[in-house]
Amino acid sequence: MRIFKEGDKVKYSRDFLRSTGQITGDVPFAKGVVMDVAPMGDRQLVTIDFDLIGRMRVLNSNLVMVGQMEVER
């Protein structure tokens, strides 16, 4: 499981984007900074200030660190 903290630079994960059919537009290219982290059981609800799409609340399982290499399954 990915754990994030305030100040981390993140983006949506490739798996999340594919599962929601978002392959074009601003969302796949948006990068943001973690502003707040709220625990939700074994997950986190992360508030992110994205550069292209504004402030959003996202589950940690749908995010990766900017610059992190994502491996194809």
C-alpha positions, 0 to 999 in steps of 0.5 A: 500500500502506498502511504503519502504525507503532506508535501509529497508530489503525486499524480494519478496511477496508470491503473486508475486512469485506465480503469476509468477510461481517462487516457486524454485530457487534463487528468492524466497529465495533472501533478499535484502536492499533497495538502492533507491526509486523513486515515480511512481504515487501512487506506488514506483519503488524500487532499491534493492541490493539482496543477491542471484540475484544482483541489481534489480528494483521492484514495491513496490506492489511486495515486503514485509519486511523481517520477515513480516508474510504473511497471506494466502487469 
